[in-house]
Every structure is written in structure tokens, then in C-alpha cells.
């Protein structure tokens, strides 16, 4: 049996990496939702892998590197491209389509320009190209400001992003109207329960104060001290502790029910990508994973977040949007950890260093609204060519 040969590009976006495809380059049966597409992407990444290493695929055995992206000319008015994100499970046979990847969003604009999906008259010879992206998973607009040099995407620069070893060109992202429309009976608002802080009853843990928010990605925020942490933890402190990971998954499952995303906690097992769970704390001095000293005076708060069942090595881009949005709304746990009051931007500490994200919140008819959240990332093409997968997939 021969292997299929599919055009693909391997790109780092923010602190993530993923395999990018043009929709029309996929085998016909994989151009539409369904088992054929999921099976193809699972095999591309090397999942499911009981060894948890993804040796026989393009995945890197972490949630940050087990990702796929499908791009097409946009079907939406006033948009350049449609961006569909698939989070591939490492050890299970499923692809989660329930949310966006904010980090890989930084790579979408450059990919679209390089593949001819952006009108030539929009691309300056030198300057910044504005690419309007329709994020298919969450039905939201993202605007990417992509640097261009000599008519081509500029990837090299001096912008430093904690969690990424080498500097690159800065890509500013605007997440327009980032509050999710919601799902299920509790959906339809930024705060699906109607509360800035809820009492979340978690079996085996107790009642936790939690901020449940749909912005960027559905996220459950709890206080670090309420679950026995300081907020300065790095990956090894949590990812090697099976009891801690089980606790976070229980929090996530019961928070998802309270948010109306699922009806029973058991359903969380097949919805790994959303919601996220994160814990917050007031600023403290700590040493990042790279050995860099982070001073409490240099940040507004500490945040640690879990992705696909593990503590993230930096911060998911979509969770950063949730952090910025929640910080802008007085009275949320995130806002209180940052000192309270009205804020249009926060700089938070994560395991790899710091990140700044801005959001402007307003209240209309008793409902909080955020029109946009803004942050900077970078992106770089690592490899382009053809993916090979067995022909019977």
C-alpha cells in the first residue's frame, strides 16, 4: 500500500506548533467534518499513542504541539480567510473542535498571505498587512496585523515572547467581541451563571470560589490558595502529581456542567480542549522555567492554566484573552488577584515568564461587554512540503 502525500506547512504560532493545511489540499472526504477528517488528522499527528510520545507522527507529545489547522478562503463577508482549529488528543482517538487556539491564531495571517488567500491590493510592499480572520470553531473575528517586508511576510525580528527561545517579528492580534455566545441552557452571556463569582461544589475538594467566563475560550478561574498552591508553580510541581491532575479534572468537569457546556461531568472526558481551568494569585517573586527572575513588582498577578489535562508551559492565547477580559471587570477573581478596580490591561506571570494583554470592558443594561482584547505574539514557518500518511487512513 502506498502513502498519501498531502501539502502541509509546520508552523510555530506563539508558544504552540501545528500542522497547517489548505482545505482544498485535503483528500475530498476529509474536506468536510466527519470521521474521515478526524482519522486523517489523528494519523498526521500520531494519535492515539498509548506511549504518549507521538513518535509516528508530527505531534510533540504535549497539548501545545498536538494541533492541526485548516485554512480556506473565507465564506464570510469582509473576511479574508476561514480558520478551523483541531486539538488532537495524544492518547485517545478524538479531535476536539470545541474551541480556538489563540497562539496559532498568530500564524494564520502570515500563512494566508503566503498562500495567496489575501488580495494583493491589501498587501503593502513594506509595512503591516491587516488580515481579517473568521474563527470557525467559535464563530468570532480575529484581526491579525502581519509585518510585511519586500512584499513577503516578515517572520524574523526582535520581539521576545516568554516561552519561545528565539526572538521573531511581532504580530498583534485583536480578538473582536471575544465573549462566547455560549452553549446549552446556561449559554448566551459572558458569565453563563450571571455571577462574577460562583460557589462551585467539587466532590473531594469542597466548595470553591470560581469565576466562570466565556471569553476567548470558556475558562474556570479559582484562587491558588484555595486549592493549596501559591501561584508560582512550574510544570513539574503539578504534572508529576497524579492526584493533583485528577483534582483539576474534577474541577473542570463540574465547572463545565455549571457553565452549561455539558450536562453530566462524565461528558468532560470527550471534551478535553474546553473549558480550561486556571488558578490565580496576587503577585509574588518567582523563578521562571528558563531560570529568569520574575519580580512581583513587575506584574499585576500570577496565573497558571491547564490544557488537555496538564499544566501549560506558558499560557494559551485564548486563556490570555479570558484573563484580560476577566481582569477588566471589577469583582472577578482575576480582577481581585490583580488588586481590584478598573483595568484596561494586565501583565501576568506564567511558568515561562510574563505576558501583557489588554481589554476594555463596559456595562450595558446590567451586562458586561468587551468589544476587543489585544495581545502580541509571533509566528514562524518551520517546515513546508508534504505530509505522508498511510493510504488506508
C-alpha positions in Angstrom: 0.0 0.0 0.0 1.3 3.5 -0.8 1.1 6.6 1.3 -1.0 9.7 0.7 1.1 12.8 0.0 -0.7 16.0 1.2 0.7 19.5 1.0 1.2 20.9 4.5 3.2 23.5 6.5 4.5 23.1 10.0 4.4 26.4 11.9 5.1 27.8 15.3 2.5 30.3 16.4 3.0 31.9 19.8 4.0 29.2 22.2 2.4 26.4 20.2 3.2 24.4 17.0 0.7 23.0 14.5 0.4 21.4 11.1 -1.4 23.8 8.7 -3.4 22.7 5.6 -5.3 24.4 2.9 -8.8 22.9 2.9 -8.7 22.1 -0.8 -5.4 20.2 -0.5 -7.0 17.6 1.8 -8.5 14.4 0.3 -12.0 15.1 -0.7 -13.7 13.1 2.0 -11.5 15.0 4.6 -12.6 18.4 3.4 -15.8 18.2 5.4 -16.5 17.4 9.1 -16.6 13.7 10.0 -14.7 10.5 10.8 -12.6 10.7 7.6 -11.2 14.1 8.5 -10.6 13.2 12.2 -8.9 9.9 11.2 -6.6 11.7 8.8 -5.6 14.4 11.4 -5.1 11.8 14.1 -2.7 9.9 11.8 -0.9 13.1 10.8 -0.2 13.9 14.4 0.5 10.3 15.5 -2.5 9.7 17.8 -3.8 7.8 19.7 -0.5 6.8 21.2 -0.6 4.7 24.4 3.1 5.6 24.9 2.1 9.3 25.0 5.1 10.2 22.7 3.5 10.6 19.2 6.7 9.1 17.7 4.9 8.0 14.5 3.5 11.5 13.7 4.1 15.2 13.7 2.9 15.8 17.3 5.3 16.7 20.0 3.6 14.8 22.9 2.2 18.0 24.6 -1.1 19.8 24.2 0.9 22.8 22.7 2.3 20.6 19.9 -0.7 18.3 19.1 -2.5 20.7 16.9 -3.9 21.0 13.4 -5.3 23.9 11.4 -7.4 24.0 8.2 -7.5 27.3 6.2 -9.7 28.3 3.3 -10.8 31.4 1.5 -13.5 33.0 3.8 -17.2 32.4 3.2 -17.9 35.4 5.4 -18.4 38.9 4.2 -15.5 41.3 5.0 -13.1 38.5 6.0 -10.1 37.1 4.2 -9.9 33.6 5.5 -11.7 30.9 7.5 -9.6 29.3 10.2 -10.6 26.0 11.7 -8.6 24.5 14.6 -8.5 20.9 15.7 -6.9 20.0 19.0 -5.7 16.4 18.7 -5.8 14.2 21.7 -2.5 12.5 22.5 -3.6 9.2 23.9 -7.2 9.0 22.8 -8.8 8.7 19.3 -10.5 12.0 19.0 -10.1 15.5 17.7 -11.6 18.3 19.8 -13.2 21.0 17.7 -14.9 22.9 20.6 -12.5 25.9 20.8 -9.9 28.1 19.2 -6.1 28.2 19.7 -5.1 31.8 20.4 -1.4 31.0 19.9 -1.8 29.5 16.4 -4.0 32.4 15.5 -0.8 34.4 15.2 0.3 32.2 12.3 -2.9 32.3 10.4 -2.5 35.7 8.8 1.0 35.0 7.5 0.0 31.6 6.2 -3.0 33.2 4.4 -0.8 35.9 2.8 1.9 33.4 1.7 -0.7 31.1 0.1 -2.4 33.8 -1.9 -5.6 34.0 0.1 -5.3 37.7 0.8 -6.0 40.1 -2.0 -2.8 41.5 -3.4 -4.0 45.1 -3.1 -4.2 44.7 0.7 -0.5 43.7 1.0 1.9 46.6 1.2 5.4 46.3 -0.2 6.7 47.2 3.2 4.6 47.8 6.3 1.8 45.9 8.0 -0.9 43.8 6.4 -4.3 43.6 8.2 -5.8 40.1 7.8 -9.4 39.6 8.9 -9.8 36.0 10.1 -13.1 34.2 10.7 -12.5 31.7 13.5 -14.9 28.9 12.6 -14.9 27.0 15.9 -16.2 29.9 17.9 -17.7 32.0 15.2 -15.7 35.1 16.0 -13.5 37.6 14.2 -9.7 37.9 14.8 -7.7 40.7 13.2 -4.0 39.9 12.6 -1.6 42.7 11.9 1.2 40.9 10.0 4.5 42.6 9.2 5.5 42.6 5.5 8.9 43.3 4.0 9.6 43.4 0.3 6.1 42.1 -0.3 6.6 39.0 1.7 5.6 38.0 5.3 8.4 39.1 7.7 9.0 36.4 10.3 12.3 37.5 11.7 12.5 40.3 14.2 13.5 41.3 17.8 10.1 40.7 19.5 10.7 38.4 22.5 7.9 36.2 23.8 8.4 34.3 27.1 8.0 30.6 26.4 9.7 30.9 22.9 13.5 30.6 22.8 14.3 32.9 19.9 13.0 36.4 19.0 10.9 37.0 15.9 8.7 39.6 14.3 5.8 40.9 16.3 2.2 40.0 15.2 -0.5 42.0 17.0 -3.8 40.2 17.4 -7.3 41.7 18.1 -9.9 39.3 19.3 -13.2 41.1 18.4 -16.2 40.7 20.7 -14.4 37.8 22.5 -17.2 36.8 24.8 -18.5 33.4 23.7 -22.2 33.2 22.6 -22.4 30.2 25.0 -23.8 26.8 24.6 -26.6 24.8 26.3 -29.2 26.1 28.7 -26.8 28.4 30.5 -25.3 29.9 27.4 -25.7 33.4 25.9 -23.6 35.5 28.2 -20.0 36.3 29.1 -20.8 34.9 32.6 -23.1 31.9 31.9 -24.4 31.8 35.5 -24.9 35.5 35.7 -22.4 35.8 38.5 -18.9 37.2 38.7 -18.0 34.7 41.4 -19.8 31.4 41.9 -19.7 28.7 44.6 -18.5 25.6 42.8 -19.2 22.4 44.6 -16.4 19.9 43.7 -16.6 16.4 45.1 -13.5 15.5 47.1 -12.4 19.1 47.1 -15.3 21.1 48.6 -16.9 24.4 47.7 -14.5 26.7 45.8 -15.0 30.3 44.8 -14.8 30.4 41.0 -15.2 32.9 38.1 -16.7 31.1 35.2 -16.3 33.1 32.0 -16.9 32.7 28.2 -14.3 34.9 26.6 -11.6 33.8 24.2 -12.3 30.3 25.5 -14.6 29.0 28.3 -12.4 29.2 31.4 -12.8 28.3 35.1 -10.7 30.5 37.4 -10.1 29.6 41.1 -7.9 31.0 43.8 -4.5 29.3 44.1 -4.6 29.3 47.9 -8.0 27.6 47.9 -6.5 24.5 46.3 -3.2 24.5 48.2 -1.0 26.4 45.8 0.9 29.7 45.8 0.5 30.6 42.1 4.3 30.4 41.5 4.2 26.7 40.5 6.0 25.4 37.4 5.1 22.3 35.4 6.9 19.7 37.4 5.1 20.7 40.6 1.8 19.6 39.1 2.3 17.4 36.0 4.1 14.8 38.1 1.3 14.7 40.7 -1.5 12.4 39.5 -3.7 13.3 42.5 -3.4 17.0 41.6 -4.2 16.3 38.0 -7.3 14.3 39.0 -8.4 17.2 41.2 -8.1 19.7 38.4 -10.0 17.4 36.0 -12.8 17.1 38.6 -12.9 20.9 38.9 -13.0 21.2 35.2 -15.8 18.7 34.7 -18.1 20.2 37.4 -17.3 23.7 36.2 -18.3 22.7 32.7 -21.6 21.5 33.9 -22.3 24.7 35.8 -21.3 26.7 32.7 -23.9 24.7 30.7 -21.2 23.3 28.3 -22.1 19.7 29.2 -24.9 18.1 31.1 -23.0 15.5 33.1 -19.4 15.5 34.5 -18.7 12.3 32.6 -19.0 14.1 29.3 -15.9 16.1 30.1 -13.7 13.1 29.1 -14.6 13.7 25.4 -14.3 17.5 25.6 -10.7 17.9 26.7 -10.0 21.2 25.0 -12.7 23.2 26.7 -13.3 24.6 29.3 -9.9 25.5 30.6 -9.2 25.6 34.3 -6.7 28.2 35.8 -5.7 29.4 39.2 -4.8 32.9 40.2 -2.9 34.7 42.9 -1.6 38.1 43.8 2.0 38.9 42.6 4.9 37.1 44.1 8.6 36.8 43.2 9.5 33.5 41.4 12.0 31.9 39.1 10.6 31.1 35.6 11.2 27.7 33.9 14.1 29.3 31.9 15.8 30.5 35.2 14.8 34.1 34.8 13.8 36.0 37.9 10.3 37.5 37.7 9.7 40.2 40.3 6.4 40.7 42.0 6.7 44.4 41.3 6.8 43.8 37.5 3.5 42.0 37.3 -0.1 42.5 38.3 -1.0 38.9 39.1 0.0 35.3 38.8 -1.9 32.8 36.6 -1.3 29.1 35.9 -3.6 27.3 33.5 -4.1 23.7 32.5 -4.5 22.5 28.9 -5.6 18.9 27.9 -5.1 17.8 31.5 -1.6 19.2 32.1 -0.2 22.5 33.4 0.7 24.6 30.3 4.4 25.6 30.0 3.4 29.2 29.3 -0.1 30.4 28.6 -2.7 29.5 26.0 -3.5 32.5 23.8 -7.2 32.1 24.2 -6.9 31.8 28.0 -4.9 35.0 27.9 -7.9 36.6 26.3 -10.1 35.2 29.2 -7.5 36.6 31.7 -7.5 40.1 30.1 -11.3 40.2 29.9 -11.9 39.0 33.5 -9.2 41.4 34.8 -11.1 44.3 33.2 -14.3 43.5 35.1 -14.2 44.6 38.7 -15.1 41.8 41.1 -14.0 38.7 39.3 -11.3 36.5 41.0 -8.8 37.6 38.3 -9.5 41.3 38.9 -9.3 40.9 42.6 -6.0 39.0 42.3 -4.7 41.9 40.3 -5.7 44.4 43.1 -9.2 45.2 42.0 -10.6 48.3 40.4 -10.9 49.2 36.7 -8.2 48.0 34.4 -7.7 48.2 30.7 -4.6 45.9 30.6 -2.7 43.5 32.9 0.7 41.9 32.9 0.6 38.5 34.4 3.2 36.0 35.4 3.1 32.4 34.0 5.5 29.5 34.2 7.7 30.7 31.4 7.7 34.5 32.2 5.2 37.3 31.7 2.6 38.4 29.2 0.6 41.6 28.7 -3.0 41.5 27.5 -5.4 44.4 27.1 -9.2 44.5 27.2 -11.8 47.3 27.5 -14.9 46.3 29.4 -18.2 48.2 29.5 -21.5 47.5 31.2 -24.8 47.9 29.3 -28.2 47.1 30.7 -26.5 45.3 33.6 -24.5 43.0 31.3 -20.7 43.2 30.9 -19.4 43.5 27.4 -15.8 43.5 26.0 -15.5 44.7 22.4 -12.0 43.5 21.8 -8.9 42.0 23.6 -5.4 42.7 22.2 -2.1 41.0 22.6 1.1 40.4 20.7 2.5 37.1 19.6 4.9 35.9 16.9 5.0 33.1 14.3 7.5 31.4 12.1 7.3 28.7 9.4 9.4 25.7 10.5 8.9 23.4 7.5 6.8 23.2 4.4 6.3 20.3 2.0 4.1 17.2 2.1 2.7 15.2 4.9 2.8 11.4 4.4 0.1 9.1 5.8 -0.8 5.5 5.0 -3.3 5.4 2.2 -5.9 3.3 4.1 -6.5 6.0 6.7 
